[in-house]
């Protein structure tokens, strides 16, 4: 095993501080290489958490401060427990003070907490003796967000006790039927009604058609998180402006009830705006989000001016009240973004709590209200899509996708900056697919600040993800356990892992999913320790199995009967070449042309070996005839995965029509048009939603799936 030294060796004092704060000083890469993290990366990670670490003297001072940290808090800001579990909560008061504690339940009622017979030696904090009293949280509390209230002479303290399910229970419709469904990048699937990109109206229709025409029980889509307020829009759905709100570009304008009451002259404007982006629906041209958004924005401005009925107005007001300050901040950010699209923001507008921002919001209240209204409309249409899926008979319906993080200049980074580790970016260390590592350009949660905020920002993100869905896929769920932090200006390989309180984060994830009646699927691919998968399984969180990654120790394909049961199994993902590309071998040519391969011949040879191994397995299992064509291989791979014990099986629409273009090529940015590829078939002909289930390839694959399920 090789040890690689990055930069100067961290001192023993720095390493001690790093370990105390959950910051790794060394890592083992996927190939077994042992790497010592650089001193610079460790120091930067600690300082991003508000912990001085630049010198040994600063490290010693920080270690002392850490020891005092919990004693300075009257009550922990949050305590996360599992239902049925008792827990002692430390309460810190001046030594000798009489203290009482009670629990105010989320949905009414109070529980007096009893003091546990536990003695702890008082501690001198800032020259004053501080005592610790332990109060016991009973194990019979209901699920929810309860509030601990502590009282002692002259002061009060409060914090949350979050009671979470032991495990998310899977419905019988899932465990008995083992549903299958389609997976798609919604923007890429257009209909004749689309404005250049797929929208929420298309999603509702796709759900109905998928169930009625093919028997599918879910549709898994890309994240619908909010994009930038003004062009150019980032194409990646995994680099959103906000994970708490939806992208207005997915609104189906014509489905808004108030369109019927737009005056004829303004309605002509709406129809004229739709013509430009709609012209591209029948082409294989790259998607133009900017054109679609400009057209929709102009149309939405016209609809916003139309009168709303008293009932509709009341619903809008109720939505604004329910979303509260988060919506107000988002809409304010969007309005400021429009005004300063051509340059940097004035310093006085850099934080949402500044008096200048309050004055701005007041001065531009109509525009702020417009952005809030668009969120209401998007929320309504997302709700309608899930309702349509359920009414059509789907067991699950829409499966949303929760991205890892947000754009460093977006709405959430602006409004949640206090709980983000600014100066850091989340990514991944080097692996076989990305030898230089990956930098995702997203500021991570700051674990100390997130805990101090009682995990409420994380809760709100999860609530938004499960609100109108039957399940949520959590991208890179390992990030709830640890994250690879890269200091700004450093290469992707020069980072360090930072640990998170996964028991609290997973518990809150499971609680909010339980309340919404949604499943949770964790994308647990890559370097994941076995205990992590076992832990997720124990909490009722499904994993992910991808056929191309399921391999035996000898490198062959894992027999499907050996797949994990508690997973969503698929042939491919949006980060891989389509199966048609794999069969043609064009994925190697693509990666070579993009400069991602150092040995093209070796990659080609490996691709041929993999394909030969797969075909042998399919033939041995009698899943296709010896005189096969590419369509037979694609159908057979899906029959193979469907024969696994996995509870869910996903089928990519790109595979269903034989698409020869990848949606995303990891490791590229401007070299490849990631996330801009419309759905086309084997011959490059655009496939619209209107014609999807009449496409011969789709019909052949659906027949194979039905045969496998019979």
N, C-alpha and C positions, 0 to 999 in steps of 0.2 A: 504494500500500500504506500503510495507516494504522498509525502507531505509538501505542500506548496505554501510558501510564505508570501503574503501580500503586504507590502509596505513595511513599516517598523513593527517589531513585535510588541504587542500590548503589555504593559507592566502588570505585575501581579495585583496591584491595587485596582487598576482599571478593570482587569478581568473579574475581580471580586465584585465590583460595583455592577458590571454588566450582568453577571449571573443573578445578582439580587434583583435586577430590573427586568429579567427575562430576555436579555439581549445575548445572542450567541457569540462566542469568541472563536468558534471553529465549526465547520460543517463537513458532512460526508456527502459528496456528490453522487449522482445516480450511477456513475461508473465505478464507484468505490474509492475515488480519490479523496484524500483527506486534505481539506483546505483550511488554513488559519485565516480568519477574517482580519482585514487590515485595521490598524489602530485608528486610522482616519474614519473608516466606516463605523466603527464601534462608537467613537466619540460623537460623531455626527448624529447617530441614532439616539444616543442618550440625551444629547442637547435638544433634539427635536421633541423629546419627552419632558423638557424643562429641567433636566438634571445636569448640573455642571460636571464636566469630566475632562477638561482640557489638560489639567495637570494632576499629579498625584495628590497634591494638597487639596485641589478641588474635589477629587474623588473621595478623599477621606471625609471632607465636609459633607458631601452628598450622602455618604453612607450613614453618617450621624443623623442627617436630616431624615433619611428614610426610617430610621429607628423611631424618631419622634412623630413621624407623619400620621400614623393611625391614632396616636394618643392625643393629637390636636383636634380630632374630630369628635364631637359629642356622640354621634351615631353614624355608622357607615351609611353612605348615600344610597346604597342598594345591597340587598342580600337576596340571592336567588336560591331557592330551595325546590326540591321535588315534592309533589303532593304526598302526604303521609310521612314526611321527614321532619323531625324536630331539629332545631338549630339554636344555639346560644349566640346572642348578639352582644358584642361588647359595647358598653356605654361608658363614655369618659367624662368625668365631672371633677371639680375640685375635691381633693381627698377629704372624706368625712361628710360630704353633702348627702342629704336625703334625696333620693330620686325615685320617680315612678315612670312606668312605661306602659303604653297601651297601643293597640293596633286598630286603626280605622279601616274597616273592610271596604273594598272597592264599590260594592253595590249596597252598602248600608250596614250599620251595626258596628259595635266596638267590642274588642276582646282585651281584657286586662292581662298584661304579661306578668308572669311570676318571676321573681329574681331567683336565679340558680345559686345553689350553695357552692360557689366557686370563688376562691380567694386568689387575688393577684397582687403582688407587691406594688405599691404606688411607684410612680416614676416622676422624676424631676423633669419638667418640661418648661424651658424658659425661665428657670428659677422658681417655679411654683410646683408643689406636689399635686399630681393628677392621679385620681383613683379610677379603677375599672370595676364596673358592676356588670355581671352577665345576666341577661334576661332571656328566658326561653320562649322561642316561637313554637307553639303547639303543632302537632302533626295532623290535626283535623281541619285545617284551614281550606277554604275553597280555592280553586284556581283563580288567579288574578293578580292585579297590582294593588297591594295594600300599603298603608302608610303607618310607619312606626312614629309615635309621638312621645317624646321624652320631656319630662318637666322636673326641674330642680330649682332651688331658690334663685330667683333673678334671671333665669334663662330657660330657653326651650330648644329642642332639637328635633329634627324629623328626617326620615329616610324611607325608602321603599323596601317592602318585602314582596318579592315576586314569587308566587307559587306556580310551578310549571308541571305539566304532566310527566309522569315517569317515562312514558313513551307515547308517541303519536300512533293511535290505533288505525290500522288499515281497514277500510270498509270491506264487507264480504264481497261486494261487486268487484273488487280488485283481487282479493285472495282467491276467489273461486273462479272468476272468468279470465283472469290474467289478460287484461285488455291490451289492444294494440292501437296505434294511432299514427298520424302523419306528423312530420317535422318540417317546418319551412321558415325561411326568412320572409316575414310578411311583406316587407317593402318590395321584394322581388316578384311576388305573385300578384299580377295585375288582372283586372277584368275590363270589360268595355266601359264600365262606369268609373274606373280609376282616373285619377289626375296624374298619371305618369308613374305613380308608385302604389303598391298595395296599401289598403287602408282598413279601418275597423269595420266598415261595411263589408269589405271583401272577407274579413275574418269571420264575421257572422255567417256569410254564405258558405264559406269553406267548411265550417263546422257542420252545418246542415247537410251539405252535399257529402261530406266524408262519412257521416253516419248513414244517411239514406242510400247513397250509391255504393258505398264500400264496406259498411259495417264497422267503421273506426269509432273508437271511444274517446279519443282526445286529439287535439292539435297542439303541438308544442311549437312556440314561436320565439323569435329573438326578443331581447328586451325592448319594451316600448317606452323606455325612460325619456324624459324631456330632452330635446336637443337645444342648440343655441337659439336665441331669439331672432337673430339676423344672420343672413348668409355672409360668408360661406358656412354651411353646416358640415359638421364632422360626419363622414360616412359611417364610421363604426358605431353600431348600437351599444358597444361595450365601453365607450368613452362618452357617457352622457353628461349633460349639464346638471341634471338632478335625477336621483333615483326615487324621489318622493312624489314626482308628478309625471304626467304623460306627455309624449311628443304631440303637439297640436297638428303636426303635418299628417298624422294618421286619421284625422277627422274626415268623415264623409260629409261634405258640405250639404248635399241635397237631402240628407237624412235628418237635418235639424228641423224640428217642427216649425220654427219661425220663418223658414224659407217660404212657406206658403203665404206669408203675409208681407213679404218684401214687395214694395211697389214695382210696377212693371219695368220702369227705367233702370232701377237698381238690379232687378233680376236679369236684365239683359247684360249688365256688367258681369254678373256671376257666370252666365253662360259663356260670355266672351272669354273670361279668365280661364274657364275650364278647357277651352279648345286648344290652347297652346300646349300644355303638358299632356293632354289626352292624345295628341297626335303620335306620341312615342309609344303608346301602349302596344301597337302591333309591330314594333321593330325590336331588333336585338341590340340596339344602341345601349351604351352604358346609361344607367339611371341618372337623372339630373334632379337631385333633391332641391337644389337652390331654385330652379325654375318652378318646381311643384309648390314649394313653400311660398314663393312670392305670389303665385297665382291664388293659392288658398288664403293667404293672409288678406289679400285685397278683397276676396269674396267674403271672408268671415267678418271683415269690418262692415260690410254692407248688411249682413245678417244680424250683427250685433245691434244695429240701429233699429231693427224691426221691433214692434211692440210685443212684449210677452204677456200672456194672460196672467191674471192675479195668481192663479195656482202655480204657473211656471215661475213667476217672479218669486213666490214664496219658497219654491224648491231651490232656486238659485241662492237666495239669501241663507237658507238652511245649510247649503253646501259650504258657503263661505264661512259660516259660523263653525261648522264641524271641522273645517281645515285650519281655522284660526290663524295664528301668527305665521305658521309655515307657508301658507298660501299667500298671505300678505307680503312676506319677504320674497317669495318666488316672483310674484307679479311685479313687485317693485324692482327687483333685479332685471327682469325682462324689459321694463320700461326704461331704466337707466341704460341698459345695453343698446337699445335702439337709438337713444340720444347720443351715445358716445361710440357708435359703431366704427368710426374712422380713426379713433385715437384712444389713448389710455384714459382711465377714469380719474377725475379729480381726487386728491387724497382724502378730502372730507367725505367722499361717498364710498370709501373703501370698506366700511363696516356697517351692517344694517342698523346698529343701535345708535349711530351718530345723529345729532340734531339736524345735520344737513340732509340726511336721508329722510327723516321724518318730514322736513319741510318740502323736500322733493315729492314725496308721496302725496302730500296734501295738494301741491301745485298741479300734479299730473294725475289726480285721482280718477279721472275718466279712463285714461289709458291703463292704469293699474287695474281698474275694474274690468276692462276688456280682456286683459291677460288672465284674470281670475275666471271670467266667463268661458274662455276657451278651455280651461281645465275642467270646468263643469260639463261642458259639451263632450269633451273627450272621455270623461268619467262615465257619462251616460251611455256613450256608444260602446265603451269597453264592457259595461254591465250588460248591455243588450247582446253583445256577442256571446258572453257566457250563458245568458238566459236562453239564447237561441240554441246553443249546444245542448243544454239540459233538456229543453223542450223537444229537440230532435231525438232524444233518447241516449245521448252520450253518458257513459258512466262517470267520466271525469270532466270533459269539456276542454276549456283552454288551459294550457300549461304555460305560464309566463316564465320569463327568464330574469334572474336577478344578477346584474353585472357586479364585478368585483369592487369597482369604485367609480369616481366621477372625474370630470375634466378639471384640471387645476385652476381654470379661469371661469368655471361655471357657477350656477346658482347655488348649489350645495356648498361648494368651496367658499363662496362668499358668506353665506348665512351660517354655516357650521364650522367656520375656521377655528373656533376655540377647541373643537374636539378632533381636529385633523393635525397630523404631523407635517406641518409645512416645512419645506426644504427636503422632503423625502418623496420617493416614488416607489410604488409597489411594482414588483416584477417577479422574475424567476431566475434561479442560478443556472449555469450552463447544463445542458443535457444533450442527448444524441441528436435531437431535432434542431436545437439552437445552441451551438457550441459556444457562442459568446454570451449566452444568457438572454433574458428578455426584460425590457423596461416598458411598462405599460403606461407611464406618464400620468399616474393617478396618485394623489396624496392619500396615504393610509389613515385609518382611524388611529388616534393617539390613545393607547390603552388606559393610561392613568386618567386622562381627561374624560374619556368615554365612561369610565367607572364613576368618576366624580359627577357626571351628568345623569347618573342612574340608568345608563344605557337607553335613555329615552330617544335619542336620535337614531340609534340602531333599531329600536322597536318601531319607530315611524316608517323606516325604510321597509321593514318586513311587512308591516300592515299594508303599505301601498302595493307590495308585490302580490299579496294573497287576496286582496280585496275583491277582485272580480275574476277569480280563477278557481279551477278545481285542483290545481297543483302548482307548485313553483319549483323551478330548477335553479339551484344556487350554483352559479359559476364559481369554480375553484373554491369549493367549500373548505379546503384545507386552510384557506385564509382566515377562518374563524378559530383556527388553532395556532397558526403561526404565519407570518408574512415575511417575504424577502424584501427588505428595505434597502433602497439604493439612494445614497445622497446625491442631490442635484449636482451635475458636473462630473459624476463618476461613471465609469463603464458599468454595464449591467452585471458583470461578474464580480464587481467590487462592492459587495453589500454584506448584509448580515440578517439572520433570522431574528424576528421579535415575537415573543410568545404572547398569546392572548388568553383570557379566562374563558376557555371554550365551554366549560360547564355552564357558565352564565349565558353566553351567546347562543349556544345550541338550545338551552332551556327556553330562552325567550323566543327563538325561532319556532320551536315546537309549540309553545303556548299560543302564539299568534296564528299559526297554521291551524291548530286545533279549533280555535275560536271561529275561524273562517270556514272550517270544514274542508280544508285543503291538504293534499299530500305534499311532502317535501322530498325532492330528489337532489342529492348532492353530486356535483361533478367531481368525482374523486379519482380522476385519472392522474398519471404521472407518478412522482415519488411520494407515495403515501404509505406510512408505516401500517402494518397489519392491525395494530391496536386501535388506530383511528377508525378504520372501517368497522371493526367490531363495536366500538363505542357508538358510532352512528347507527348501526343496526339495532343496538340496544335501546336507542331513543326513538326508533320507528322511522328513521330517515333512510330512504332508499339510496343506493349507490348507482354507479354507471358502468356498464360493460360495453365496449366497442369491439366488434369482431376482429378488426385489423390489429388491435392491441392485445387480444386474448391469445397468449402464446404459452406453450409448454417450455420446460427448461431446455429442451433441445432446439427451440426456435420454431417448431411447428405450430399449427393452429390448435387451440384448446378445443377438445370435443365439447359440443354445446351442453351435454349433460353435466359438465363440470363448472358451468357458469354459476355465479352466485344467484340465489333465489331473489333476494331483496334488492333488485336492481331494475333500472331501465336499460334494456339491451338494444343495441342498434348495430347496423352494419358499418355506418360511417358517422361523421359529425360535420358541422359547418367549418371546422378547422382542417379538414382533410380533403383531398381530391375526391371527386365523385367516383362511384364504383365504375362507371363507364370509362373514366379516365384511367383508373387502375388497370382495367382490362386491356386498354389500348397502350398502356405504358407511357402516356403523354405526361404523367405527373413528374417523371424524371426529367423529361425535356423542359418542362416548365421551370422546375427548380434550378436546373442547370443554366437556363437562359437568364434567370434572375440572380445568378452568382451565389446560390445557396449551397452548392455542392463543390467539394474539393476534389473528389474522385468520381467522375461521372460514370466511368465504366463499372466501377464497383457498385454504384447505386443501381445501375441498369441490371447487373447480374443479380443483385439482391432482390430487386423487384420481380425478375423472372422466376427466381426460386420461390418467392412467396406465392406468386400466382400459380405455379405448378403445384405447390403444396396444397393450396386451397382447392384447386380443381380436383386433385386426387381425393381429398376429403369429401367433396361433394359427390364425386362418382362412387366412392366406396359406400356412401350413405344412400345411394340410389336417388339422389335429389335432382339429378338431371340425366338426360340421355347422353351416350357417348358422342353422338354426332351433334354436339351442342353449338349454339350461337351465343353471342354476347347477352342477348335478352334472357336466354336460358340460365346463364351463370348468375345474372342479377337476381332473377327469380329464385334460384337455388340458394343463394347466400341468405336471402330473407327467410326462406323456409328453414334453413339451418338455424338461424337465430331464433326463429319462432319455436323451434323444438327444444330450446333451452328452458330450464325451470323459472327463468326470470319473470317477475310479476308483471312487468310492462315491457312492450316491444315498440320501438319507434321506427318508422319508415320515412326516409327523406324523400320529399317530392322531387328533388333533383335526380334521385335514383329511379323514381317511378316513371320519369319521362326520358331518362338516358342523357341528362345534361352533361356536356363535355367541358364545362367551365367551373372552376372552384369558386366558392363564395369568398374565401379568405385564404391567404397564404401566409402563415405565421412567419415572422422575421422580416416582413416587407412593410413598407409604408407607402412611398410614392412609386416604387418599382412595379407594383401590380395594383389594379383597380379594386382593392378589397371592398366588399360590401356594396358594390355598385353594379353587380351582375344580375340582369333579369332572368327569369326562368325560361329556358329554351330546351328543345329536345335534342336528340342525338345528331340531328342535321343542322342545328343552330336556328331552328324555326321557333319563334316565340310561342309559348303555350299560355293562353289566357285561362283564367279560372272558369270562364263560361264553357270552355272546350276541354277542360282538364280530364274529366271523367269519361269523356268519349275518345280520349287519345288511346290508340291501340296498345302502346306500351303500358300505360296505366291499367287498362283493362286486363292485360295479360298478368301483370303483377298482382292485381287484386284477386284474380282467379287463383293464382298460386297461393296467396295468403289464405283465402277461404278454404282451399284444399288442405292446407296445413292445419287449419283450425278445426276442420271437420272431425 
